[in-house]
Amino acid sequence: MKVNQNPTPQTGHETGDYVPEKAQLIRVIMMELARIADHQVCVGILGVDLGAFTPFFYLIIQREEIYEIFEWFNGARLTNTFGRIGGVDADLPDDFEERWEELKPNVRKANEETEKLLTHNRIWMDRTIGVSAFSAEDALNWGFTGPCLRACGVKRDLRKDEPYCMYDKFDFEVPVGKNGDVFDRYKVRMIEMEQSIRIIDQAYKLYKEMPADAPLMARVPKTIKPPAGEVYSALESPNGELGFFVKSDGSANPYRIRIRPPCYMIYQAFPELVKGELIADLVACLSSLNVIAGELDR
């Protein structure tokens, strides 16, 4: 979902075409749903890897509900294609509010049950607190972003620090940890899911205030020829900074494109993160990083 959105802002910036507010709000709603789904999988799998199976089932059921919304909205669960340069290709369905209001309490209930089972569980605490701890300085030096950086105590979030898609209009908190360990990575993600719910509620409220015929697309030529130059833009994906560098030679084809995925930087620090830890704790460290394998194949 995030990759589907990120190339569009920078190309629009280069061509002078800006995304209509209604389309930006739709993007925000879908991106925050994707953040919730991602964190649900991360926390659920972390629990499975450490022997706590029950939370996985609580979370994965709600994740499937989110994927059903994606499929109902744009025809695909994973391979989303509704983002366009200059906007989105479809409006929210008429019954989105009904489906969201049905899903929201279920997500919160699943998160509450997960926290009851894990947060103060003695075994969970022993397996996560102090395990694979990383300092803020080390995290910054290794290029950490996203929940793994915030777990180290660094309050860095592109939605707040470099707002895009109207994020500056939303009231939400950026959770941070203290020790940068497995427990803090888990806890930051749990809090972020609640903040994503807050953002979706606010975005949908603004969406409802807009005219039904408000544009979803900017006026974009069929052939885009940005002026010669280069630009880098990034957004806050569930795992951190997802950036795109684009260089143009003035033609319709980009001269160069380079993607900056968050997990590529984070996984490089894995040998440092597990120094001095038990072999049994390696899986806890790796699961808490939520590494996406496709980002590592460069």
GUKEVO-913113 format. One record per residue: x, y negated, z negated of N, C-alpha, C in turn; residue number from 1. Coordinates in pm, 1 decimal. Atoms other than C-alpha are relative to their C-alpha. Layout:
% residues N
X,Y,Z,X,Y,Z,X,Y,Z,NUM;
...
% end
This chain:
% residues 298
83.1,119.7,0.0,0.0,0.0,0.0,87.1,-125.4,0.0,1;
-87.2,117.7,6.1,279.4,-244.3,-88.3,78.7,-16.9,129.1,2;
-76.3,8.1,-124.8,487.5,-160.1,219.2,-89.5,-50.1,112.3,3;
95.5,43.4,-101.4,175.8,-217.0,428.6,-21.6,-150.7,-4.2,4;
25.0,143.5,15.1,151.0,-572.0,294.1,123.5,-86.2,18.8,5;
-114.3,90.6,13.2,506.4,-697.8,262.9,49.9,-63.8,128.2,6;
-52.6,68.3,-117.9,614.6,-761.8,624.6,-86.8,-116.3,46.2,7;
90.5,100.2,-54.9,310.2,-980.9,686.2,23.7,-141.0,-52.2,8;
-18.7,137.5,43.9,383.9,-1282.6,460.4,116.8,-68.0,68.6,9;
-116.6,67.2,-53.5,729.2,-1344.5,597.9,-15.7,-30.5,148.5,10;
21.7,28.8,-140.7,628.8,-1315.1,962.2,-93.9,-118.5,14.3,11;
89.7,114.1,-1.9,342.3,-1552.4,893.6,72.9,-127.8,-35.9,12;
-77.4,117.4,39.3,587.1,-1789.0,723.3,81.8,-52.4,116.9,13;
-84.3,40.6,-111.6,811.5,-1791.5,1025.8,-81.6,-59.7,114.8,14;
80.1,47.0,-112.9,529.7,-1848.2,1274.4,-89.8,-116.8,-37.7,15;
85.4,109.4,43.2,347.9,-2106.2,1063.7,-144.6,40.5,-20.5,16;
136.4,-48.4,20.1,37.7,-1890.1,1030.0,-13.6,51.0,-143.2,17;
13.1,-36.4,139.4,-82.4,-1859.3,673.4,-128.0,79.1,-22.9,18;
109.6,-94.0,22.9,-313.2,-1593.2,537.5,-116.1,-71.7,-69.8,19;
116.1,60.6,66.2,-667.9,-1712.4,451.3,-14.4,50.9,-142.9,20;
9.9,-35.2,141.4,-748.7,-1710.6,80.3,-81.6,127.2,-22.8,21;
82.3,-120.0,18.5,-1017.9,-1445.6,115.3,80.5,125.9,28.6,22;
-84.9,-114.7,-32.7,-770.7,-1209.0,280.3,105.5,21.4,-108.2,23;
-97.8,-13.2,107.7,-513.8,-1283.3,9.3,-61.4,69.0,-121.3,24;
66.1,-61.6,114.9,-764.7,-1187.8,-259.5,-25.1,148.7,22.9,25;
17.4,-142.2,-31.4,-844.5,-860.5,-83.2,132.8,73.0,-15.7,26;
-132.4,-61.7,15.9,-471.6,-787.3,-68.2,33.1,20.0,-147.3,27;
-30.3,-10.0,143.1,-434.5,-859.0,-440.3,-76.9,115.9,-62.6,28;
82.7,-106.8,57.5,-722.1,-627.5,-531.1,56.0,137.1,36.0,29;
-50.5,-129.9,-43.8,-581.4,-341.7,-325.2,140.0,28.8,-55.7,30;
-135.0,-21.5,52.9,-222.5,-393.8,-440.1,-2.6,32.7,-148.7,31;
6.6,-30.1,143.0,-322.6,-392.8,-807.1,-62.2,137.0,-25.5,32;
49.1,-138.0,9.5,-527.8,-78.0,-758.3,114.1,98.4,25.3,33;
-114.5,-86.9,-29.9,-214.9,75.0,-605.1,97.7,3.7,-116.5,34;
-90.1,2.5,116.2,-10.8,-36.3,-907.3,-52.3,92.1,-109.8,35;
59.5,-87.3,101.4,-252.0,135.6,-1143.5,20.7,146.5,37.4,36;
-14.4,-139.0,-44.6,-245.8,455.4,-936.0,143.9,47.8,-13.8,37;
-141.2,-36.8,9.7,134.8,455.0,-924.4,39.9,25.5,-145.1,38;
-36.9,-16.3,140.6,171.8,406.9,-1299.7,-67.9,122.7,-61.3,39;
67.7,-119.8,50.2,-85.0,679.2,-1367.1,78.3,125.9,35.7,40;
-78.5,-116.4,-41.8,120.5,927.1,-1167.2,130.4,6.8,-78.1,41;
-128.7,1.9,71.1,447.2,818.2,-1331.2,-15.7,48.7,-143.3,42;
20.2,-38.7,140.0,315.8,848.9,-1687.0,-47.2,145.0,-9.1,43;
49.5,-137.5,2.7,129.6,1170.9,-1608.9,110.0,101.9,23.5,44;
-109.7,-92.8,-29.9,433.9,1341.1,-1456.1,104.3,-0.9,-110.8,45;
-93.0,6.1,113.2,656.5,1216.5,-1738.3,-50.3,88.5,-113.4,46;
56.8,-85.5,103.4,419.1,1384.8,-1980.5,15.7,147.7,32.4,47;
-14.3,-139.9,-41.4,421.6,1710.3,-1782.4,144.2,45.9,-17.9,48;
-141.0,-37.7,9.7,800.9,1710.7,-1769.4,46.0,18.1,-144.4,49;
-37.6,-12.9,140.8,814.7,1676.5,-2147.7,-95.1,91.2,-77.2,50;
85.0,-99.1,64.2,547.3,1938.0,-2215.9,-137.2,-48.0,-42.7,51;
131.9,53.3,36.0,242.8,1711.8,-2261.3,-88.6,2.0,124.3,52;
77.0,-18.9,-123.6,4.9,1840.4,-1993.8,-132.3,-76.6,0.7,53;
135.5,55.3,3.2,-327.8,1696.7,-2110.6,-9.8,-141.3,57.1,54;
11.7,135.3,-56.2,-259.6,1326.2,-2033.8,5.1,-2.8,152.1,55;
-7.7,-4.4,-146.1,-173.2,1420.6,-1677.1,-139.1,14.4,61.1,56;
133.5,-22.7,-55.9,-527.6,1543.9,-1617.3,-90.3,-121.1,-20.5,57;
76.6,123.1,20.7,-681.8,1233.9,-1774.9,32.6,-102.9,107.9,58;
-44.9,106.3,-90.1,-475.1,1007.2,-1551.5,-20.5,34.4,146.7,59;
5.1,-35.2,-142.3,-473.6,1201.9,-1226.0,-143.5,-2.6,52.3,60;
140.2,8.3,-43.1,-854.3,1215.8,-1216.5,-33.9,-142.8,41.2,61;
28.0,140.1,-33.2,-870.6,835.4,-1221.5,81.7,-45.8,120.0,62;
-80.0,32.0,-118.3,-590.8,811.5,-969.6,-70.6,46.9,126.6,63;
74.7,-49.2,-115.4,-798.1,1023.7,-733.5,-118.5,-90.9,31.7,64;
110.6,93.9,-22.5,-1089.0,783.2,-782.5,49.1,-124.5,73.8,65;
-57.5,115.8,-69.1,-863.9,496.1,-674.5,29.9,34.7,144.7,66;
-29.8,-41.1,-137.3,-750.9,691.0,-370.2,-127.4,12.7,83.1,67;
127.5,-5.2,-71.7,-1113.9,747.0,-280.6,-44.4,-139.8,41.8,68;
30.3,138.4,-38.2,-1161.0,369.4,-284.9,83.4,-40.6,120.4,69;
-84.9,31.4,-115.5,-864.2,332.8,-49.0,-55.6,63.8,127.5,70;
50.1,-71.7,-117.4,-1005.6,595.8,184.4,-131.6,-59.9,48.5,71;
130.2,58.9,-33.0,-1352.3,440.6,172.4,17.6,-138.4,61.2,72;
-22.1,136.2,-49.2,-1205.8,94.8,241.8,67.1,-3.0,136.8,73;
-75.8,11.2,-125.0,-958.0,164.4,521.8,24.0,133.2,71.0,74;
-4.9,-125.9,-72.4,-994.3,529.5,616.8,116.1,90.2,-33.4,75;
-116.3,-82.9,34.1,-676.4,663.7,454.0,30.4,-11.6,-148.3,76;
-36.5,-0.4,141.3,-568.1,763.2,104.8,140.0,-56.7,-21.0,77;
-140.1,39.4,17.2,-193.7,709.3,149.0,51.3,-88.3,113.1,78;
-53.2,72.7,-115.9,-122.8,582.5,499.7,-89.8,-119.2,32.7,79;
87.7,115.7,-14.2,-299.8,249.9,456.5,46.2,-90.0,113.4,80;
-35.3,84.0,-114.8,-313.9,24.5,761.8,-90.6,-122.0,12.7,81;
92.8,112.7,-11.7,-551.4,-260.9,676.5,72.0,-134.6,3.7,82;
-74.8,125.4,-3.0,-278.3,-525.9,643.0,34.0,-40.6,142.2,83;
-32.7,53.9,-131.2,-223.8,-748.7,943.5,82.0,-127.4,-17.2,84;
-68.3,128.5,2.1,7.2,-1038.1,1024.5,-106.7,-108.1,8.6,85;
100.6,105.2,2.3,-213.5,-1328.7,924.2,-125.6,34.3,-77.0,86;
119.1,-31.8,77.3,-467.4,-1142.2,712.4,-22.0,148.0,-20.0,87;
37.9,-140.7,13.1,-653.0,-812.9,681.9,-101.5,32.7,109.4,88;
85.9,-37.0,-113.4,-855.8,-615.9,933.5,-144.2,28.3,-39.8,89;
136.9,-30.7,41.7,-1167.8,-559.0,721.1,-30.5,-66.3,-133.8,90;
47.1,55.9,126.1,-1371.8,-713.3,442.2,-26.8,113.4,-98.7,91;
38.0,-99.6,99.2,-1449.3,-536.0,116.2,-141.5,49.1,28.4,92;
136.6,-51.3,-18.9,-1753.1,-308.4,146.7,-97.3,-64.2,-98.8,93;
100.9,67.5,81.4,-2078.6,-438.7,0.2,-9.9,56.5,-140.8,94;
16.4,-60.3,132.4,-2080.5,-193.3,-289.1,132.4,12.9,-75.3,95;
-127.7,-7.9,70.9,-1720.6,-254.2,-399.2,-18.3,-29.2,-148.5,96;
16.9,38.0,140.1,-1833.0,-425.2,-719.8,-57.0,115.6,-81.8,97;
60.9,-113.4,69.8,-2049.0,-128.8,-816.9,102.8,109.9,-25.7,98;
-99.5,-106.6,15.5,-1765.6,117.3,-759.0,109.6,-41.8,-97.3,99;
-104.2,47.0,91.0,-1511.4,-97.8,-942.2,-50.4,-0.2,-144.0,100;
53.1,3.6,135.6,-1736.5,-147.1,-1244.6,-20.0,140.7,-55.6,101;
9.1,-139.8,43.6,-1784.9,229.2,-1256.6,137.9,57.4,-30.9,102;
-135.3,-53.1,17.3,-1412.7,301.2,-1225.0,71.5,-61.6,-119.5,103;
-77.9,73.8,100.1,-1280.3,36.9,-1465.2,-6.3,60.5,-140.2,104;
1.9,-59.8,134.5,-1406.9,183.2,-1795.6,61.6,139.3,-4.2,105;
-60.1,-133.5,-3.6,-1294.1,528.5,-1686.2,152.3,-7.4,-4.4,106;
-145.2,19.3,4.2,-939.6,403.3,-1624.4,43.4,-37.3,-141.0,107;
-34.8,42.0,136.5,-934.0,232.1,-1963.0,-13.0,115.9,-98.2,108;
19.7,-114.9,88.5,-1070.5,543.8,-2133.1,114.3,99.7,15.4,109;
-111.2,-92.9,-23.7,-804.8,763.1,-1970.0,128.7,-52.5,-61.8,110;
-120.2,58.9,58.5,-533.0,521.1,-2079.0,-3.6,7.0,-152.3,111;
13.3,-7.6,145.6,-666.9,509.9,-2434.6,27.0,141.7,-50.2,112;
-21.5,-138.8,40.8,-674.4,889.2,-2457.6,146.7,39.6,14.8,113;
-142.4,-28.3,-20.8,-321.9,907.3,-2316.5,83.2,-58.6,-113.3,114;
-75.3,64.2,109.1,-193.4,660.6,-2575.3,-22.7,71.5,-132.8,115;
27.5,-73.0,124.0,-365.2,849.7,-2856.0,83.2,127.2,-9.4,116;
-72.5,-126.8,-1.5,-193.4,1170.2,-2749.7,151.1,-17.9,-3.2,117;
-144.1,13.5,-19.1,151.7,1026.8,-2680.5,67.7,-102.7,-90.6,118;
-77.4,112.2,54.2,245.0,690.9,-2830.7,53.7,26.3,-140.1,119;
-44.3,-24.7,137.9,261.4,796.3,-3197.7,21.7,148.6,-28.3,120;
-27.3,-142.9,15.2,318.4,1166.2,-3136.0,147.3,19.3,-36.1,121;
-136.8,-13.7,50.2,627.9,1272.3,-3328.8,93.0,62.9,103.1,122;
-83.5,-66.7,-100.6,756.4,1504.0,-3056.1,28.3,-95.2,115.7,123;
-17.0,96.9,-110.0,696.7,1242.1,-2785.3,100.7,-108.2,-37.9,124;
-91.5,105.4,45.3,877.8,977.8,-2989.0,143.6,51.5,-4.7,125;
-134.9,-57.2,6.9,1173.9,1208.7,-3049.6,60.5,19.3,138.4,126;
-49.8,-27.0,-135.1,1199.5,1286.2,-2677.5,19.0,-126.9,84.3,127;
-3.9,121.0,-83.4,1170.8,924.4,-2557.0,68.9,-119.8,-64.7,128;
-58.0,118.3,65.5,1282.8,668.4,-2817.1,151.2,15.7,-11.0,129;
-146.1,-2.2,2.8,1651.9,589.0,-2779.5,63.2,84.7,108.6,130;
-51.0,-86.1,-106.9,1684.7,827.1,-2484.4,20.5,-82.3,126.4,131;
-30.1,68.2,-125.8,1853.9,686.9,-2174.1,-18.6,-150.4,-11.6,132;
14.0,144.2,21.8,1867.2,335.9,-2319.3,98.4,-77.2,86.9,133;
-81.1,85.0,-87.9,2005.4,54.8,-2101.9,-15.6,-143.4,-47.2,134;
6.7,139.9,42.2,2093.5,-302.0,-2195.6,-50.4,-87.9,113.7,135;
46.7,94.7,-101.6,1949.8,-603.7,-2015.3,113.5,-38.0,94.5,136;
-114.9,36.8,-83.3,2297.4,-697.7,-1892.7,32.7,109.6,101.0,137;
-29.6,-110.7,-91.7,2362.2,-353.0,-1747.0,-108.6,14.2,106.4,138;
110.2,-12.6,-95.7,2018.5,-342.0,-1586.3,10.1,-105.1,110.0,139;
-14.8,106.5,-99.6,2076.1,-675.6,-1413.9,119.4,26.3,90.4,140;
-119.8,-27.6,-80.4,2424.1,-574.4,-1301.5,-24.0,111.1,102.1,141;
28.8,-110.4,-91.7,2286.9,-256.9,-1142.0,-111.5,-33.8,98.2,142;
104.5,40.3,-93.5,2009.3,-445.3,-965.0,-138.0,51.2,-34.7,143;
132.4,-46.2,41.3,1715.7,-317.3,-1168.7,-104.1,-109.4,22.5,144;
115.7,88.3,-5.8,1375.6,-473.9,-1103.8,-120.8,79.2,-48.3,145;
123.3,-68.8,34.9,1018.5,-392.3,-1200.5,-5.1,48.3,-143.8,146;
16.6,-48.9,136.7,915.6,-191.9,-1509.4,131.1,42.6,-66.0,147;
-127.0,-44.3,58.5,1266.4,-49.0,-1556.9,81.8,-118.8,-50.6,148;
-69.0,120.7,47.0,1409.5,-401.6,-1585.8,-74.0,-61.4,-117.7,149;
77.7,60.2,108.9,1127.2,-531.9,-1801.9,9.3,83.3,-127.7,150;
-17.4,-85.1,118.1,1170.5,-232.4,-2034.3,127.0,-34.9,-76.0,151;
-126.1,40.8,62.9,1519.7,-369.6,-2103.6,-10.2,-137.6,-64.9,152;
20.3,129.0,64.8,1371.6,-697.6,-2227.6,8.0,-120.1,91.1,153;
-9.6,111.3,-95.3,1403.2,-908.2,-1910.6,-139.1,-27.8,56.7,154;
135.6,35.5,-43.6,1077.4,-1090.9,-1836.2,4.4,-53.7,142.1,155;
-12.2,35.0,-141.4,1109.5,-1089.1,-1458.2,-108.7,71.8,78.1,156;
109.2,-54.5,-80.7,806.8,-1041.0,-1234.1,-25.8,-98.9,112.4,157;
15.0,90.2,-113.8,780.9,-1186.2,-884.2,-139.7,-59.8,8.3,158;
135.9,55.0,-1.9,406.9,-1233.0,-928.4,-8.5,-126.8,-83.8,159;
-6.2,119.6,84.3,490.6,-1490.8,-1197.7,110.0,-95.3,44.8,160;
-117.1,83.6,-26.3,835.7,-1615.1,-1097.4,1.9,-57.4,141.0,161;
5.8,46.4,-139.2,783.2,-1644.0,-721.3,-136.1,40.1,57.2,162;
136.4,-45.2,-31.9,403.7,-1624.8,-677.9,-29.4,5.4,150.0,163;
49.3,-18.2,-136.4,250.4,-1503.0,-353.6,-144.9,46.5,-12.0,164;
138.4,-49.3,-0.3,-107.0,-1409.5,-257.2,-83.4,-54.8,-116.6,165;
81.9,67.5,101.7,-252.0,-1658.9,-509.4,20.3,54.7,-141.2,166;
-22.1,-53.1,134.7,-100.2,-1480.5,-811.1,14.2,-110.9,-103.6,167;
-12.5,110.8,94.3,-37.6,-1822.8,-965.5,-135.2,-43.7,-56.6,168;
133.9,34.9,47.5,-415.6,-1854.8,-1012.6,-53.3,98.3,-104.1,169;
50.2,-104.7,88.9,-445.7,-1544.4,-1230.8,68.2,-6.7,-136.3,170;
-50.5,-3.1,136.9,-405.4,-1517.2,-1606.8,32.2,144.8,-36.1,171;
-41.3,-134.9,40.3,-204.1,-1208.0,-1698.0,135.3,-7.1,-69.2,172;
-124.2,-5.7,76.3,85.4,-1108.6,-1921.1,101.1,91.7,68.4,173;
-109.0,-84.5,-49.9,422.8,-961.6,-1826.3,60.8,72.2,-120.1,174;
-51.9,-71.4,116.7,505.4,-689.7,-2082.6,149.1,29.0,12.2,175;
-142.9,-33.6,2.2,866.2,-631.4,-2184.0,27.2,93.3,-117.6,176;
-44.0,-87.0,107.9,1043.1,-371.9,-2396.1,116.4,-61.7,-75.5,177;
-113.7,47.4,79.1,1336.9,-401.7,-2633.8,126.2,82.0,24.5,178;
-115.6,-89.3,-2.8,1562.8,-101.0,-2589.5,34.0,53.9,138.3,179;
-27.2,-51.2,-134.0,1534.4,-12.8,-2220.9,9.0,151.2,5.4,180;
-5.9,-146.6,4.0,1478.6,353.3,-2309.1,-123.6,60.8,67.2,181;
111.7,-69.2,-64.1,1233.7,614.9,-2181.7,-133.0,-45.9,-59.3,182;
124.1,42.7,64.8,972.4,509.8,-2437.7,-43.2,-136.8,49.5,183;
35.7,134.8,-45.3,985.5,144.4,-2332.4,-47.0,-0.4,145.2,184;
45.8,-7.5,-139.6,952.5,236.0,-1964.1,-143.5,52.7,6.2,185;
137.0,-52.2,9.6,644.1,438.8,-2051.2,-95.7,-107.8,-49.7,186;
89.6,97.0,63.1,496.6,164.7,-2270.6,-26.7,-119.7,91.0,187;
17.7,112.8,-92.2,555.0,-115.3,-2019.2,-102.1,35.1,107.3,188;
94.2,-39.7,-105.1,367.6,80.1,-1753.3,-142.8,11.8,-53.6,189;
133.8,-9.7,57.4,75.9,150.0,-1985.2,-63.2,-138.2,-14.4,190;
53.2,136.1,16.5,37.2,-220.7,-2062.6,-27.5,-63.4,135.7,191;
18.3,59.7,-132.8,77.6,-317.1,-1697.7,-130.5,44.9,65.1,192;
126.8,-45.1,-58.2,-223.1,-105.7,-1601.8,-116.5,-85.1,-49.0,193;
105.8,86.6,52.4,-444.8,-313.0,-1830.1,8.5,-139.3,61.6,194;
-16.3,131.2,-63.0,-298.4,-633.4,-1686.2,-48.6,2.8,144.9,195;
49.0,-12.2,-137.9,-375.4,-507.9,-1334.7,-152.5,-4.3,4.0,196;
146.2,7.1,8.1,-738.2,-458.2,-1437.2,-44.3,-144.5,-16.1,197;
32.7,141.9,19.0,-745.8,-819.9,-1556.9,13.8,-77.0,130.8,198;
-23.3,70.3,-126.3,-602.0,-939.6,-1226.1,-110.3,31.9,100.6,199;
105.0,-39.0,-95.0,-854.1,-741.7,-1020.0,-131.3,-70.1,-33.7,200;
123.6,68.2,40.5,-1143.3,-885.1,-1222.6,2.1,-146.8,42.2,201;
-9.9,141.4,-35.4,-1018.9,-1240.1,-1167.9,-1.7,-20.8,151.4,202;
-4.4,12.5,-146.1,-946.2,-1186.4,-799.4,-138.4,23.0,60.2,203;
132.7,-27.5,-55.6,-1289.0,-1037.8,-736.3,-98.1,-112.1,-33.9,204;
85.3,114.4,35.2,-1455.3,-1326.2,-919.9,19.8,-113.6,100.0,205;
-27.1,102.9,-100.5,-1282.6,-1572.8,-684.8,-52.5,42.4,136.7,206;
47.7,-52.9,-128.4,-1368.2,-1350.3,-389.7,-150.7,-22.1,14.6,207;
145.9,13.5,-6.7,-1740.5,-1359.4,-474.8,-43.8,-145.2,18.5,208;
34.1,141.8,-13.3,-1734.1,-1740.2,-484.1,19.8,-51.6,141.9,209;
-28.0,43.1,-136.7,-1624.3,-1755.4,-120.4,-117.3,32.1,93.0,210;
107.4,-27.4,-96.4,-1865.1,-1775.9,173.6,17.5,137.3,64.1,211;
-5.5,-132.7,-61.4,-1954.0,-1443.7,331.2,72.4,-2.2,133.8,212;
-64.0,9.1,-131.5,-1823.9,-1570.0,664.9,138.4,-64.2,-5.8,213;
-136.3,54.3,11.8,-1490.5,-1696.8,527.4,95.7,86.2,82.0,214;
-87.3,-76.8,-90.4,-1210.6,-1595.0,767.0,87.4,100.7,-73.8,215;
-90.3,-102.7,51.6,-1007.1,-1280.1,707.5,134.1,-1.0,71.8,216;
-122.0,4.5,-80.3,-742.6,-1359.3,969.8,32.3,-143.4,38.6,217;
-45.6,127.0,-55.3,-536.2,-1661.7,1061.9,3.6,11.2,152.3,218;
-10.8,-1.1,-146.2,-509.1,-1762.0,1425.6,143.0,39.7,36.4,219;
-131.7,-55.7,-30.5,-220.8,-1545.0,1538.8,4.9,36.1,148.2,220;
-10.8,-37.0,-142.2,-102.3,-1515.6,1901.1,24.5,149.4,16.0,221;
-19.8,-142.3,-24.9,-96.1,-1170.4,2057.1,148.0,36.2,1.3,222;
-145.0,-20.8,-0.5,278.6,-1202.5,2111.7,64.0,-103.1,-91.4,223;
-60.7,89.8,98.0,471.1,-1348.3,1819.8,148.6,-14.5,30.4,224;
-141.3,28.7,-24.7,804.2,-1515.7,1892.1,47.5,-101.5,-103.8,225;
-48.2,92.5,102.5,940.2,-1661.9,1568.9,124.6,-72.9,48.9,226;
-122.9,70.1,-37.9,1211.8,-1926.6,1608.6,122.6,74.9,-50.5,227;
-123.8,-66.5,42.2,1570.2,-1805.9,1580.6,31.4,-37.5,-144.4,228;
-30.9,22.4,140.7,1670.6,-1767.7,1218.4,-20.6,127.5,-79.0,229;
16.6,-117.2,85.5,1640.0,-1535.1,924.6,-78.4,-38.0,-124.3,230;
81.2,23.5,118.9,1413.4,-1497.8,624.9,-4.6,128.1,-82.8,231;
17.0,-113.4,91.7,1383.8,-1274.0,319.5,-121.7,-29.4,-86.5,232;
114.3,14.3,90.3,1058.0,-1223.3,133.1,-17.6,130.5,-75.6,233;
14.2,-118.4,85.3,971.7,-985.5,-146.8,-128.4,-9.9,-79.8,234;
114.1,-4.6,90.1,679.7,-877.6,-358.7,28.9,98.3,-112.5,235;
-17.2,-84.6,118.0,641.9,-699.8,-691.7,-74.7,130.9,21.1,236;
60.5,-131.7,-17.4,577.4,-337.1,-601.9,-8.2,68.0,-136.9,237;
9.5,-67.0,130.1,489.1,-90.4,-881.1,135.0,34.2,-62.1,238;
-131.9,-35.4,52.5,858.0,4.0,-913.0,98.1,-116.1,-1.6,239;
-91.2,113.9,1.0,1007.4,-341.9,-863.6,-2.0,-77.8,129.9,240;
-5.9,90.4,-115.2,1120.7,-580.3,-593.5,10.8,77.0,131.1,241;
0.5,-57.3,-134.3,1029.1,-462.1,-244.9,17.7,-115.6,97.5,242;
-31.5,114.0,-84.6,1195.2,-699.1,-1.4,24.7,37.8,144.3,243;
-25.6,-16.5,-142.7,1216.9,-739.2,373.5,84.0,-117.1,49.3,244;
-82.9,100.4,-66.3,1496.9,-924.8,550.8,-23.9,11.8,149.9,245;
26.2,0.8,-143.8,1410.5,-1023.7,906.6,84.5,-108.4,64.9,246;
-77.9,96.0,-78.2,1643.4,-1191.4,1155.2,-57.2,-5.2,140.6,247;
58.9,19.2,-132.2,1503.0,-1337.0,1475.2,99.4,-69.7,92.0,248;
-79.4,69.8,-101.4,1682.6,-1434.4,1794.5,-89.4,-84.3,90.7,249;
93.4,80.5,-77.1,1375.1,-1617.4,1919.1,-86.0,79.2,95.8,250;
78.5,-83.5,-91.0,1234.8,-1325.3,2116.9,-116.6,63.9,-74.8,251;
114.3,-68.1,61.0,926.0,-1112.9,2052.5,41.9,121.7,-81.9,252;
-50.3,-115.3,74.5,1143.9,-834.1,1908.9,97.6,-46.7,-107.1,253;
-93.2,42.0,105.6,1321.3,-873.4,1574.7,142.5,44.7,31.3,254;
-140.1,-33.9,-22.1,1699.6,-883.1,1602.7,46.9,99.9,-105.3,255;
-38.7,-92.0,107.8,1735.7,-707.5,1266.1,-107.8,-1.6,-107.8,256;
88.4,-13.2,115.4,1515.0,-579.5,986.4,69.8,87.4,-103.1,257;
-59.9,-78.1,108.5,1642.9,-458.0,651.5,-97.2,2.5,-117.0,258;
92.6,-15.7,111.8,1426.2,-321.2,372.0,79.3,18.8,-128.6,259;
-63.1,-11.5,131.3,1527.2,-361.0,8.3,-98.4,72.1,-94.5,260;
92.0,-73.2,87.6,1348.8,-82.4,-188.1,50.4,-1.2,-144.1,261;
-44.7,8.0,139.3,1354.9,-96.5,-569.9,71.8,124.4,-50.4,262;
-55.8,-123.5,56.2,1437.2,270.0,-636.5,142.9,26.1,44.7,263;
-136.1,-21.5,-49.8,1755.2,264.2,-427.5,101.8,-55.0,-99.4,264;
-89.8,59.9,98.0,1919.5,31.8,-679.7,-7.8,72.8,-133.9,265;
18.7,-59.1,132.3,1771.1,194.2,-987.2,65.2,137.8,-9.7,266;
-51.1,-137.3,6.5,1870.3,551.9,-900.3,152.5,4.5,-0.8,267;
-146.5,1.3,1.6,2234.4,454.1,-846.9,55.4,-2.0,-142.1,268;
-45.5,9.0,138.7,2255.5,391.9,-1221.7,-25.8,128.2,-78.6,269;
35.8,-122.4,72.3,2136.7,743.3,-1309.5,118.3,61.4,-75.6,270;
-112.8,-56.4,76.2,2488.2,871.4,-1400.6,31.5,-78.7,-127.0,271;
-24.9,81.5,118.8,2527.4,578.5,-1641.9,-111.1,17.9,-103.1,272;
114.3,-12.5,90.2,2179.7,622.3,-1787.1,4.1,127.8,-82.8,273;
3.2,-129.3,69.2,2240.7,985.1,-1885.2,131.1,31.8,-71.9,274;
-125.4,-25.1,72.3,2592.1,950.4,-2027.9,-27.8,18.8,-149.0,275;
15.8,-26.6,141.8,2598.4,1104.2,-2373.1,-133.1,60.9,-39.2,276;
130.7,-58.4,30.4,2245.7,1244.6,-2345.5,5.0,152.3,11.4,277;
12.0,-144.5,-13.0,2140.8,1606.8,-2381.5,-45.2,35.5,141.6,278;
43.3,-43.4,-133.2,2093.2,1802.4,-2059.8,-152.5,5.3,7.2,279;
146.4,-8.2,2.2,1730.5,1855.4,-2163.7,-66.1,-136.1,17.7,280;
56.8,134.3,-10.7,1681.8,1477.7,-2163.9,16.6,-61.0,138.5,281;
-18.6,55.3,-134.5,1791.7,1428.8,-1803.5,-132.3,-13.5,73.9,282;
128.0,4.6,-70.7,1443.5,1509.7,-1675.9,-86.3,-114.1,-52.8,283;
75.6,112.1,56.3,1291.5,1254.1,-1914.7,47.5,-131.7,59.7,284;
-56.9,120.8,-59.4,1526.9,987.2,-1783.7,-46.5,-16.4,144.0,285;
33.8,8.3,-142.2,1460.6,1068.5,-1419.5,-148.6,-28.9,20.2,286;
144.1,22.4,-14.5,1083.1,1083.6,-1461.7,-38.6,-142.4,-37.2,287;
34.4,135.4,44.2,1075.4,750.6,-1644.0,41.9,-106.4,100.4,288;
-41.2,94.1,-104.6,1252.4,582.9,-1350.6,-100.6,-3.5,114.5,289;
101.2,-10.8,-106.3,971.8,697.5,-1116.7,62.1,-19.3,138.3,290;
-72.4,14.5,-126.2,1213.7,734.7,-828.0,-82.1,56.1,115.9,291;
66.1,-43.3,-123.1,1053.7,755.4,-482.7,108.5,47.9,96.0,292;
-110.6,-59.9,-75.0,1271.4,991.9,-281.5,19.8,-64.9,136.4,293;
-11.6,59.4,-132.6,1194.7,828.4,51.8,80.5,-128.5,2.5,294;
-76.6,124.1,5.8,1361.8,507.3,-65.1,150.3,24.6,-5.9,295;
-142.0,-29.3,19.0,1694.6,684.6,-118.0,68.2,41.8,128.8,296;
-56.8,-45.4,-127.1,1743.7,807.9,238.7,29.5,-121.2,86.0,297;
-36.8,122.8,-70.8,1934.3,519.8,392.4,76.6,32.3,126.9,298;
% end
